[in-house]
Amino acid sequence: MESSHSIIEALVRKIKDEMFSSVDLYSFVSPSAYDTAWLAMVPDPAGGNDGRPMFGECLNWVVNNQREGGFWGESDGYGNPTIDCLPATLACMLALKTWGVGSGNLERGLAFIHDNTEKLLAENHGRCPRWFAIVFPAMIELAQKTGLEIVFSDELQEVLTNIFHHRQRILEREELVDKYHYPPLLSYLETLPLWYGIDEEDIVKHLSEDGSMFQSPSATVCAFITTRNRKCMNYLQALVQRFPHGVPSMYPMDEQLIQLSMVDHLQKLGLADHFHKEIENILEHVYSHYMSQEQLPQQSLVPVQIYRDALAFRLLRMHGYHVSPWSFCWFLNHEDVLTHMEEDCEYFSSVMYNVYRATDLTFSGEYELQEARSFARKLLEKTLSLGIRGDNIENELDLPWMARLDHLDHRMCIEQLCEINTQWTGKASFYRLSCFHNEVLMQLAVKNYEFRQAIYKSELEELKRWCEDWGLSNMGFGREKTTYCYFAVAVACSFLPHDSEVRMIVAKSGILIIVADDFFDTKGSLNELESLTEAVRRWNGKDLSSHSKTIFAALDNLVSGMAAKHLHQQGNDITGDLQDIWYETFASWLLETKWSKSGYIPSKHEYLDNARISVATQTMVLPASCFLNPGAPECKLKHFQNGSITKLLMVVARLLNDTQSYQKEQEEGKLNFVLLHLKENPKATIEDSISFTKAILDEKRKELLEHALMDDLDDLPKPCKQLHLSCFKVFQMCYNSSNRFDSNTELLHDINRAIYIPLKVQTSKPLKLLPYHARPKKENSKINSTCFNQTYKPRVKPSFIMHRIPPKIRDGCGKVPISLNLKLCFV
């Protein structure tokens, strides 16, 4: 274990040096094969008849960065091509064909297109995203014009025809730039066909100050070829100078979004505790900038802006910053934005995923977040209904963040790296984190997770020995939950990666609570229970026998051990305070037993006053909080019921338990908040009573979350609040949709994945580097300007409402058939 820790520390130092020490933020973003290929096709205006590329670095990148499967572009986390590889591969083949180099690359690329197009389109279940419908047909047309033999099977004819029809409808319906479509049609300038009739005035009018066409390198290439605008050329030259090893799909990008995505990535992988200072520096910088600027939507960047604003809200609020929900919920007041999102839900899926995650952190009274959550959920469900794969989306919708334990979330993200390094949908591909940085982080994430598993195994074995030594494992009644208790504590408290002491205190306390509670519920006579409670009050168990004696002896060992450690570490004796908090818990169990045996029915308020103590969350978290750094003040043990967050935790835990156990407790004749409300309201149904309880629970849950995250609402140190939040998440996990804790099987799979089953990590395949002799040589380079013969000629600006493809023979269904003069080779 020591060697694993040394490896982890070395990797952390490496990552800090390489990723957080004045490194260019754009190094975190993978290059775009599609856009790099377009720059590779630009001829050097000063080249004369020599025929050489203006950006030879881009051509070299294309030659040297073909994947093993013969494609270009980003793969998923398992090295498999995705649909965005189709236009990227065609673009790279066009670049090679333009300069007459890389014949081997071309052969492999053609083989990939022929062998995989049908499969990749089938995986998308016949769907055709807007960006793909615009880009892919254009790449096929350009490939045909440059003489590439693109051969498709008969089975693909209908699919491809539908894609071309889809593009036709888009080009007929949309204006070059309008407020309803993102990115605007003009940002796809390089793909728009000749007949569309774009004039130079349209292009120049929409150039940005930096000379780019909507920050798109590929569109700016076409703008430069068409207009020879000096600002366009300067943009492209600056772009390649900054990114000689492949350009991004957007430049400039929102650098704060890159930083926020990096922080989010670290948290998903379970690495945040290793980079606490670096994360705080980033968030402090983002917050200062965020609050100094008025957030106004920019029409061409609406998806990216909502994505960034929602991510910033979530990360800042999670770290205790005061941020308004309207910092990202502004889109709710823009009906046109909402309409377009619903019409193009797939393009906005990553945006809505971020919005949905942000609304996990809703505080009391934030109705705009509830509205945003409902809207985001509706769109995400619609996206999934279209057959779009998204394990992260499904997991988010199926199980709320509050009911998921961090350690298992980290495992899922590590194993689904294809999901987590995808950031958001770009113009012709996905924005992803750099493969280089992602591989280093994945290496650390795997080592870190395996190290934690080793610690958890060791601690669980130690805990089992303690239970056996003190006779708690074989009491002969009730629930044996040693493993369950430790699993819940360890997996929830991921913010305490190396704090074994705190984990063991909470786990031992939880085990004792279960054993004692079951003794009060099922085994002990009233005499035995009164004697045990009195022994705890006097803290003297010499007159106890049998199970009572076992329980008290184990409790005394736990309390005296904690008190001795605290005296040694802090210099304060908390023995009396610990004894008092345990006595109050035992007294609450005794009162419930007396109510049950006597048939007394308390009011639901009287019941809750006692039941929030008997659920014993305070008995687990407050003593353990004394050993955190910084720890809970000693006074919190004496007056725990005065602490807002502790009171909220006690109520929430009790109501969660009662909503899922009322049937069992009704059968056993026990008291329950849901049943008491039903008794006090004879005209209500059980569903009404559950709804009433859940409404209280929902409000208390939001209050608890606010107290846990905001520093100014409670005087407990942050680690203590985190422990309260973790305890709440454990109860939410156990009682989210059923009583999983009392089941002997429901948690076993999660326990095994958290502690025992090794990670199943699929590493991404490396890029294929071609041998030196296959790389371009200047003396053999010949310009083939075929692909630029389609330069947009100035013509009269068309009406975008009446503009249509030249008439063709219509079929009986009223569709305009796609002209086969593209010379697609169907076999």
Number of C-alpha atoms within 10 A of each C-alpha: 11 8 9 14 14 11 15 20 15 13 18 18 14 13 17 14 12 12 16 15 10 8 11 11 17 21 17 20 23 23 25 25 29 29 27 30 29 24 29 27 29 23 22 15 13 11 12 9 9 14 21 23 25 19 21 20 19 27 28 20 21 28 28 19 22 24 24 16 17 20 33 31 26 26 20 19 22 15 18 16 21 20 23 23 24 28 25 27 27 27 28 31 29 27 28 24 24 24 24 17 22 24 15 14 24 25 12 19 23 21 16 19 21 16 14 18 18 17 13 18 18 14 15 16 12 15 18 18 15 20 20 21 21 24 22 24 22 21 21 19 19 22 21 19 18 17 12 17 14 18 16 18 13 11 11 17 16 10 17 19 16 18 23 20 18 19 23 17 13 15 21 17 14 15 17 18 17 14 15 18 21 24 23 20 19 20 25 22 22 23 20 20 17 11 14 17 16 21 17 16 12 14 22 18 9 16 18 13 10 16 21 28 28 22 19 21 30 28 23 30 25 24 25 23 19 19 18 13 17 11 18 26 18 14 22 24 15 13 18 20 13 13 17 16 17 26 28 24 25 19 17 15 15 14 12 18 19 19 19 21 21 21 22 19 20 20 19 20 26 26 22 18 14 17 17 11 11 15 23 14 11 16 22 15 12 17 17 10 11 18 13 8 8 8 14 11 15 11 17 18 14 20 25 21 20 22 22 22 25 26 24 27 27 24 20 20 20 17 17 16 17 15 16 12 23 17 18 24 20 16 17 16 10 11 10 13 19 14 12 15 23 18 14 16 23 23 22 26 25 21 27 27 23 23 27 26 20 24 23 17 21 21 20 14 11 15 12 16 23 16 14 22 22 14 18 25 19 14 22 27 15 16 21 17 10 14 13 16 14 15 14 15 22 13 14 17 16 9 13 15 18 20 17 20 24 23 23 20 18 22 24 21 20 26 20 19 22 20 19 21 23 16 18 19 19 19 24 25 24 20 21 25 23 16 20 12 17 21 15 14 20 19 15 22 23 22 17 22 23 21 18 22 22 16 17 22 15 12 18 21 12 13 19 16 14 15 18 12 11 16 15 22 18 11 15 10 12 16 18 17 18 21 17 18 20 24 25 26 23 31 27 24 24 23 19 18 18 11 15 13 16 21 23 19 21 26 25 21 24 24 24 22 23 19 22 24 21 16 22 21 19 11 16 17 13 14 9 18 23 18 17 30 24 16 19 22 18 12 17 14 21 10 10 17 14 9 21 20 16 17 23 24 17 19 22 17 11 16 21 15 14 22 20 16 17 18 14 11 10 12 10 13 16 22 16 13 19 20 20 17 22 21 21 19 24 25 21 20 26 21 15 20 21 15 16 16 12 9 12 11 14 12 14 19 12 10 17 18 14 17 26 22 23 24 23 26 27 24 24 23 24 24 27 23 27 21 20 18 12 13 18 23 14 17 10 19 23 15 11 17 15 10 14 18 24 25 18 23 26 25 23 26 24 23 26 24 22 23 24 19 17 19 15 12 14 12 8 11 12 19 23 23 23 25 21 17 20 20 17 12 12 8 9 12 12 15 11 15 21 19 14 14 18 18 12 13 20 15 14 20 24 19 19 25 24 22 24 27 22 17 17 10 12 17 16 23 17 21 18 24 25 19 26 28 22 25 23 25 23 25 24 22 25 23 22 20 13 16 19 16 20 15 12 12 10 14 17 14 10 16 18 12 16 27 23 14 13 14 16 12 15 14 15 17 15 12 16 16 13 17 9 8 8 15 19 18 13 14 9 13 16 17 19 19 16 14 19 18 9 14 15 23 14 14 13 9 12 14 10 14 11 8 14 16 12 7 8 11 11 10 9 7 6 8 11 16 15 17 11 9 8 13 14 16 14 12 10
